């Protein structure tokens, strides 16, 4: 079996040289080998697929779009209370929220 394309649908191509399959050397293409016979440093043809991270980027952007907005006035008020040593959260509420976060 040859590892180059000389035509599509049985038609001959006007190209002067055939297209080589990725992962094979020119010597492999001339020999008609798909597994390769070159040195071990040359890449070998395989049945592998590489997927991009486009889906992960899209998912992250959707999560960011639906994330709650930051209430800057509340954040600055809490920071001021913490800095002054007057911030006293209800510890029962804190414990309840921690328990819910651990369960999920």
N, C-alpha and C positions, 0 to 999 in steps of 0.2 A: 504494500500500500504506500503510495507516495504521500509525502507530508507537505505538499505545496498546492496552491490553487492555480490552475492554468486556465480555467474558464468557469463560467457560472451557467448552470442549466445545460451543459453540454456544448455551449458555444465557446469558441476559442476567443481568448482575450487579446486585445491589441498591445498588451504589455510585452516588452522584450524579455523580461525576467519574471518568473513566477513569484507569487507572494509566499513567504516562509511562515510556517506556524511558529508561534511564540514558544520559546523554551527549547528550540532545536538549533543546532549549529548548521552552517552551510554544508559541512561534510556529511552530517546526518541527513540533510535534505537531499543531497545527491545520492546517498546510499539508500534512501527510501526507508529509513528506520525511524520509528516513533519513539523508541526507548532511548536512543542516543548511544553512540559508541565512543564519544570523545573522552577527554580527561574528566576526572571526578569534580573539577572545579566548574565545569560547564553545567548549566541548569538542565534538568531532565524534564521531559514532558510528563504531566500527571493530571489526574482527574481532581482538580482542586478549584475552589471558587473563593474569591476575595470579595467581601462585602464592605461597602463604605459605611461610615458612621452618620450618614445623612438622617436616618430615622431617629437616632439618638439626639441629634441636634434639633430636629423638629419637635420631638417629645419634650425636650428641655425648654424650648421656646414656648410651647403651649403651657407648660407648668408655670413658667414665669409670667405669662399673660394672665393666668387665673390666680396668681398669688395675691394675697391681700396687700393693700397699700399700707405704707408705713405712716402712722399718725405722728408726725414730727412734734406737735405740741405736747402730746402725751409722753413721748420719749424724753423730751427735754425736761418736762416736769418731774418724771421719775429719776432722771439723772441728777437733778438738783436735790431731790429728797435724799438720794443715796449719798451724795457728796456731803450733805449737811448732817447725815446720820439720823434723819427723821423718818426714813422709809421703814414702815412696819407692815409687811404683808400678812394677811390672814393665813396662818400656817395650816389650818384645816383645808382651805382652798388649794394651797400649794400641794399638799399631800394627795388630795383627790385628783388633781390634774396630772401629777406624776404617775399615779396608779393607772389612770386611763392611758397615758402615753406608753407605759410599760406593756399593757395588755394588747395594744394595737401594733 
